[in-house]
Amino acid sequence: MKKFIFTLVICGTILCCFAQQKDNRIVIGFTDTVYSKILNEKRRILVHIPNNDRTKHYPVLYILDGDDHFESAVAIDEQLSGPLPDMIIIGITNTDRERDLTPTHVQPDRIIGPGDAAKSGGGEKFLTFIEKELIPYVDAHYPTTTYRVFSGHSLGGLTVMNAFFNHTGLFNAYIAIDPSLWWDGRRWVESQETKLKTMHLNNKGLFVAIANNLPTGMDTLSVMKDTSIGTSFSRSVLGLVQSLRDSRPAGLRWSSKFYPNEWHGVVELNAEYDALRFLFQFYRFDMRRLRENPDLNADSLLTVHYRQVSDILGYQMLPGESNVNDLAYFYMGIGKMNRAYALFRRNVDTYPQSANAWDSLGEYYVSAKEKQKAIDAYKKSLSLQETQDTRRKLTELEGKK
């Protein structure tokens, strides 16, 4: 019995999201509150749990400026379910953005107004809140795994890079979208870049997005030769990318992308999509490869692939039941019965409480003309969940002489 999962996607300019429908409302998440002793204030977070299913455990994407970027992150993860793992998404909303998302205190200048400068420099305290209070709270109240991604745009991207350089073990992957590395006259980022050659970043991931903030008539080469304050934003991010290329940090999977048609204020959506695709490119098993090369040993390739995925994630990751099921039916359809059996058997061994897995094994035995084994498989399926389809197939099979 094949399962088909239909995902409802509602797309707007930036709003596109999987919905749990209740009372004619479309629900993508809910709010929660964490009291921080470190910051001496209540912090509101936005929470999305895939399908609102708490029986499974998920990686977590923590995203800064949650009021602006939570919905689009949910939409991307739901739309790309399969190439991406289903993730819990935590949107961290702001109370004092300039205070929390800046790593150092600075004096007012032409870019930073006197009010913003006066409040700046609370970044380390904010990251301590995330490490000591927010993450433990999320882990205690929601079905998380140990794999965490940290994403931020602008000053949020600056905070992501602060975490990358100085709290490297806190997250497994980092997304810095057009980060405000011009901060403090670029002194902060230049002091951090010197660490790259000595950092050990095994299985860590980083994606840096660069918006087109270039003055008219300049390109990414000419801007690096300029010294005016108007090019500081672009020079600082491009400089970080060059430092990453030169340093080649050990173990780091990283990439960057320049967006010629996106400026600072609108780059977040496209960059978040590209970042997640890059960071989880190891995750998806290429079913198409097997369909195009059916003589390959699917069972062996699945074992190798998910062992590698588990090594990166840091916990055991098993092949999805529906994907293995679909592949098994493919092999059965082209007459490769031994390959089909290995996959159907794999599913009942991996998911012994799945009525669908046992029903599918029963269909294999019917096709293989092993009547008694088919009857036993159908009975096992019905013992786990009564369905009309499985009952009908069992009744028909038992009625045959």
Secondary structure, 3 states (H helix, E strand, C coil): CCCCCCCCCEECCCCEECCEEECCEEECCEEEEEEECCCCEEEEEEEECHHHCCCCCEEEEEEECHHHHHHHHHHHHHHCECCECCCEEEEECCCCHHHHCCCCCCCCCCCCCHHHHHHCCCHHHHHHHHHHHHHHHHHHHCCEEEEEEEEEECHHHHHHHHHHHHCHHHCCEEEEECCCCCHHHHHHHHHHHCCHHHCECCCCEEEEEEECCCCCCCCCCHHHHCCCHHHHHHHHHHHHHHHHHHHCCECCEEEEEEECCCCCCCCHHHHHHHHHHHHCCCCCCCHHHHHHCCCCCHHHHHHHHHHHHHHHHCCCCCCCHHHHHHHHHHHHHCCCHHHHHHHHHHHHHHCCCCHHHHHHHHHHHHHCCCHHHHHHHHHHHHHHCCCHHHHHHHHHHHHCC
